[in-house]
Structures are given as structure tokens and as C-alpha cells.
Amino acid sequence: MANLKDLRNRIASVTSTQKITKAMKMVSASKLKRAQDAAEAARPYAERMENVLSSIASSMKGQTGGPALLAGTGSDQKQLVIVATSERGLCGGFNTNIVKAAKAKIKALIEDGKEVTIITIGKKGASVLKREYEDKMVQHFDMSHVKNLAFDDALPIASRLIEMYEAGDYDVCTLFFAKFINVLTQEVTPLQLIPASISDEGGADLGIACYEYEPDENEILEDLLPRNVGVQLFRALLENAASEQGSRMTAMDNATRNAGEMIDDLRTTYNRSRQAVITNELIEIISGAEAL
């Protein structure tokens, strides 16, 4: 039978943990609204940017000498995989799901004979990937100092990606992040950043009118394509931030509920043990009185 003192200590310990998880849930709930609004506000701009690029790219079909960020290098041998995760844990399966999808992609690329390099954003993904792919990790971006994510926080990463591409370090760049659907659902999404992934139907939303561009399409693309890398990266980081808070809120809610159930079970065990001790003491008293 469990010691009463041990049970009291266990109940006190679990109660303290429950207070912490409940507080973390409330903090995540307050942060989630702001992060969700930021992610949803960035979506129309990023989607419109894609539509404009698609429209311009479709008007250039059949032409040669397009920008490298759109046309690519003509090869896919060198692959860069960017894995964006959080700086902090205790957020359910958020980080695990992103890293799992990225590792599956990396494994498939290696099996196909591709040269793979990895860039990580957020220490949780970096610490996991380092165990298996340390030799392929070329850079890590620490975002722990960022409180409220801004476009300027994504620009250094985007500039570095373009610099590496122009230096011939890779042919294709794919970013893994979690798209925010709702508090309970975050969808791991691979996004090809470079060369720009352009849909043939992407410009349909701009209407069926025929546009003439001034300056010409090449000059516009030379300006828009680098900016698009920053915009899409910033959008992905905002989606990640909202997904992280949603996942943490759900995880802490579950932890709080589980702690409550554990406390109820421990209290039941404590009461039964205490009752058994009292019963034994009464039996001893009665037995002693009868012996006299």
C-alpha cells in the first residue's frame, strides 16, 4: 500500500504542474489571436504576388533568357532543404511533424542520388536533424530573439538564399513549414522557393485582359522574384508562428486535463489508503481492549 506522505507529495507535485500547464495554455491563447491575424493578413498579399508572377511568366512563354530565379539552372542535382521549426518545445507534435516530413524528403533525395544541404530555422528542428544529418547542415538561423515577427526578420534569410543560389550552391530550394488551418489542425507544407514555383493557372485571377508591361517583363521579374522569396518566406514563418501557438494551446489543454484526472485518481488512492490505516488502527484498539 502506498505511503500517505508519498501520495500527498505526488498530489502536490501534479497540482503544481497543472497550474503551469494551465498558465501556458492561457498565454498561448493570448498569443494565438495575434499570430493568427498576422498569418491570415499575409496570405492575400503572398497569393497576389504569385498570381502576378504567374501572369508575367505566362506572357513570356517561348522566350529565352529569363531570370534565373524563375527559369532555374536547368538541373535539380543540388537540393537545399530548409526546415522551419520553433525555438521552444511543449507544443505537441508541431516540431515532430515538420521534421518527419523533411527527413522523408531528404531521404528520398539522397536515394535518388541528389546532393542535399540543409538550413534550419529554429533550434528544435536543428537539434533533431543534427543527430542524423550534421554533415549536410550548412547554416542555422536563430529566431529566439524575435518577439513579434516582422518582414525585416525574414529578409536576411531570403538574402542569404539568393546569395547561395547565385553562387551555385544549389539548384532547387524547398521550405518545410506548418500551415495554420485552425487550433486543432496544422498542415505540414513543402514550398519550393527557388526557382519560383509558378502555376500555369496562377494568373487566371487577374482576368482575361491582355496586359502590356512597362518596363518589359524581364526587368519586372528581376525586381519581383527576389522580393517574392522574402514574401513567401515571411508568410511561411507567420504560418509557423500561428501553428506553434495553436499546437501549444491544444497540448497544454490536454496536459491540464490529464493532470486533473491524475489528481482525482491520486486523491481516491490517498483516501482509500488513509481509510485503511484508520481501520487498522481501530482494529488494533478493539483487539487490545478485548485482550484486557
URWOWO-V144354 format. One record per residue. N is the residue number from 1. RES is the residue in one small letter. PSI is psi in radians with two decimals (999 if undefined). Layout:
n=N res=RES psi=PSI
n=N res=RES psi=PSI
This chain:
n=1 res=m psi=2.43
n=2 res=a psi=2.52
n=3 res=n psi=2.36
n=4 res=l psi=-0.68
n=5 res=k psi=-0.73
n=6 res=d psi=-0.69
n=7 res=l psi=-0.72
n=8 res=r psi=-0.72
n=9 res=n psi=-0.69
n=10 res=r psi=-0.73
n=11 res=i psi=-0.76
n=12 res=a psi=-0.69
n=13 res=s psi=-0.82
n=14 res=v psi=-0.63
n=15 res=t psi=-0.72
n=16 res=s psi=-0.74
n=17 res=t psi=-0.70
n=18 res=q psi=-0.68
n=19 res=k psi=-0.68
n=20 res=i psi=-0.83
n=21 res=t psi=-0.62
n=22 res=k psi=-0.72
n=23 res=a psi=-0.73
n=24 res=m psi=-0.63
n=25 res=k psi=-0.76
n=26 res=m psi=-0.66
n=27 res=v psi=-0.78
n=28 res=s psi=-0.65
n=29 res=a psi=-0.69
n=30 res=s psi=-0.64
n=31 res=k psi=-0.50
n=32 res=l psi=-0.75
n=33 res=k psi=-0.81
n=34 res=r psi=-0.74
n=35 res=a psi=-0.68
n=36 res=q psi=-0.76
n=37 res=d psi=-0.71
n=38 res=a psi=-0.74
n=39 res=a psi=-0.77
n=40 res=e psi=-0.56
n=41 res=a psi=-0.51
n=42 res=a psi=-0.38
n=43 res=r psi=-0.85
n=44 res=p psi=-0.71
n=45 res=y psi=-0.80
n=46 res=a psi=-0.70
n=47 res=e psi=-0.67
n=48 res=r psi=-0.67
n=49 res=m psi=-0.77
n=50 res=e psi=-0.72
n=51 res=n psi=-0.73
n=52 res=v psi=-0.78
n=53 res=l psi=-0.70
n=54 res=s psi=-0.72
n=55 res=s psi=-0.79
n=56 res=i psi=-0.73
n=57 res=a psi=-0.68
n=58 res=s psi=-0.52
n=59 res=s psi=-0.23
n=60 res=m psi=0.12
n=61 res=k psi=2.35
n=62 res=g psi=-0.21
n=63 res=q psi=2.75
n=64 res=t psi=2.84
n=65 res=g psi=0.52
n=66 res=g psi=2.89
n=67 res=p psi=2.52
n=68 res=a psi=-0.56
n=69 res=l psi=-0.29
n=70 res=l psi=-0.80
n=71 res=a psi=-0.48
n=72 res=g psi=-3.09
n=73 res=t psi=-0.12
n=74 res=g psi=0.08
n=75 res=s psi=2.79
n=76 res=d psi=0.45
n=77 res=q psi=-0.71
n=78 res=k psi=2.04
n=79 res=q psi=2.26
n=80 res=l psi=2.19
n=81 res=v psi=2.16
n=82 res=i psi=2.21
n=83 res=v psi=1.95
n=84 res=a psi=2.04
n=85 res=t psi=-2.94
n=86 res=s psi=2.90
n=87 res=e psi=-0.33
n=88 res=r psi=2.72
n=89 res=g psi=-2.65
n=90 res=l psi=0.75
n=91 res=c psi=0.74
n=92 res=g psi=-2.41
n=93 res=g psi=0.26
n=94 res=f psi=-1.01
n=95 res=n psi=-0.70
n=96 res=t psi=-0.75
n=97 res=n psi=-0.69
n=98 res=i psi=-0.82
n=99 res=v psi=-0.67
n=100 res=k psi=-0.79
n=101 res=a psi=-0.71
n=102 res=a psi=-0.74
n=103 res=k psi=-0.66
n=104 res=a psi=-0.72
n=105 res=k psi=-0.78
n=106 res=i psi=-0.78
n=107 res=k psi=-0.75
n=108 res=a psi=-0.70
n=109 res=l psi=-0.73
n=110 res=i psi=-0.72
n=111 res=e psi=-0.48
n=112 res=d psi=0.05
n=113 res=g psi=0.30
n=114 res=k psi=2.70
n=115 res=e psi=2.05
n=116 res=v psi=2.32
n=117 res=t psi=2.71
n=118 res=i psi=2.39
n=119 res=i psi=2.35
n=120 res=t psi=2.53
n=121 res=i psi=2.01
n=122 res=g psi=2.28
n=123 res=k psi=-0.38
n=124 res=k psi=-0.75
n=125 res=g psi=-0.65
n=126 res=a psi=-0.73
n=127 res=s psi=-0.57
n=128 res=v psi=-0.82
n=129 res=l psi=-0.47
n=130 res=k psi=-0.53
n=131 res=r psi=-0.57
n=132 res=e psi=-0.53
n=133 res=y psi=0.61
n=134 res=e psi=-0.64
n=135 res=d psi=-0.27
n=136 res=k psi=-0.10
n=137 res=m psi=2.10
n=138 res=v psi=-0.38
n=139 res=q psi=2.64
n=140 res=h psi=2.37
n=141 res=f psi=2.08
n=142 res=d psi=2.11
n=143 res=m psi=0.27
n=144 res=s psi=-0.40
n=145 res=h psi=-0.18
n=146 res=v psi=2.11
n=147 res=k psi=-0.93
n=148 res=n psi=1.93
n=149 res=l psi=2.26
n=150 res=a psi=2.89
n=151 res=f psi=-0.58
n=152 res=d psi=-0.41
n=153 res=d psi=-0.45
n=154 res=a psi=-0.40
n=155 res=l psi=-0.77
n=156 res=p psi=-0.62
n=157 res=i psi=-0.80
n=158 res=a psi=-0.73
n=159 res=s psi=-0.69
n=160 res=r psi=-0.70
n=161 res=l psi=-0.77
n=162 res=i psi=-0.71
n=163 res=e psi=-0.77
n=164 res=m psi=-0.67
n=165 res=y psi=-0.77
n=166 res=e psi=-0.44
n=167 res=a psi=-0.08
n=168 res=g psi=0.37
n=169 res=d psi=-0.38
n=170 res=y psi=2.86
n=171 res=d psi=-0.64
n=172 res=v psi=2.37
n=173 res=c psi=2.19
n=174 res=t psi=2.28
n=175 res=l psi=2.34
n=176 res=f psi=2.19
n=177 res=f psi=3.08
n=178 res=a psi=2.07
n=179 res=k psi=2.31
n=180 res=f psi=2.12
n=181 res=i psi=-1.01
n=182 res=n psi=-3.05
n=183 res=v psi=-0.60
n=184 res=l psi=-0.28
n=185 res=t psi=2.19
n=186 res=q psi=2.18
n=187 res=e psi=2.03
n=188 res=v psi=2.21
n=189 res=t psi=2.18
n=190 res=p psi=2.29
n=191 res=l psi=2.14
n=192 res=q psi=1.97
n=193 res=l psi=-0.76
n=194 res=i psi=2.27
n=195 res=p psi=2.72
n=196 res=a psi=2.29
n=197 res=s psi=1.85
n=198 res=i psi=2.20
n=199 res=s psi=2.49
n=200 res=d psi=-0.44
n=201 res=e psi=0.08
n=202 res=g psi=-0.54
n=203 res=g psi=0.05
n=204 res=a psi=-0.56
n=205 res=d psi=-0.26
n=206 res=l psi=0.01
n=207 res=g psi=3.11
n=208 res=i psi=0.07
n=209 res=a psi=2.70
n=210 res=c psi=2.19
n=211 res=y psi=2.52
n=212 res=e psi=2.30
n=213 res=y psi=2.42
n=214 res=e psi=2.02
n=215 res=p psi=-2.98
n=216 res=d psi=2.99
n=217 res=e psi=-0.68
n=218 res=n psi=-0.76
n=219 res=e psi=-0.69
n=220 res=i psi=-0.78
n=221 res=l psi=-0.63
n=222 res=e psi=-0.52
n=223 res=d psi=-0.71
n=224 res=l psi=-0.63
n=225 res=l psi=-0.82
n=226 res=p psi=-0.65
n=227 res=r psi=-0.62
n=228 res=n psi=-0.63
n=229 res=v psi=-0.79
n=230 res=g psi=-0.70
n=231 res=v psi=-0.83
n=232 res=q psi=-0.64
n=233 res=l psi=-0.77
n=234 res=f psi=-0.75
n=235 res=r psi=-0.76
n=236 res=a psi=-0.71
n=237 res=l psi=-0.64
n=238 res=l psi=-0.72
n=239 res=e psi=-0.72
n=240 res=n psi=-0.74
n=241 res=a psi=-0.75
n=242 res=a psi=-0.71
n=243 res=s psi=-0.70
n=244 res=e psi=-0.81
n=245 res=q psi=-0.66
n=246 res=g psi=-0.76
n=247 res=s psi=-0.70
n=248 res=r psi=-0.69
n=249 res=m psi=-0.77
n=250 res=t psi=-0.76
n=251 res=a psi=-0.76
n=252 res=m psi=-0.55
n=253 res=d psi=-0.77
n=254 res=n psi=-0.71
n=255 res=a psi=-0.70
n=256 res=t psi=-0.75
n=257 res=r psi=-0.75
n=258 res=n psi=-0.66
n=259 res=a psi=-0.68
n=260 res=g psi=-0.74
n=261 res=e psi=-0.68
n=262 res=m psi=-0.71
n=263 res=i psi=-0.73
n=264 res=d psi=-0.76
n=265 res=d psi=-0.74
n=266 res=l psi=-0.68
n=267 res=r psi=-0.66
n=268 res=t psi=-0.79
n=269 res=t psi=-0.71
n=270 res=y psi=-0.79
n=271 res=n psi=-0.70
n=272 res=r psi=-0.74
n=273 res=s psi=-0.73
n=274 res=r psi=-0.71
n=275 res=q psi=-0.65
n=276 res=a psi=-0.70
n=277 res=v psi=-0.77
n=278 res=i psi=-0.73
n=279 res=t psi=-0.76
n=280 res=n psi=-0.70
n=281 res=e psi=-0.69
n=282 res=l psi=-0.71
n=283 res=i psi=-0.72
n=284 res=e psi=-0.68
n=285 res=i psi=-0.79
n=286 res=i psi=-0.71
n=287 res=s psi=-0.69
n=288 res=g psi=-0.70
n=289 res=a psi=-0.71
n=290 res=e psi=-0.58
n=291 res=a psi=-0.55
n=292 res=l psi=999
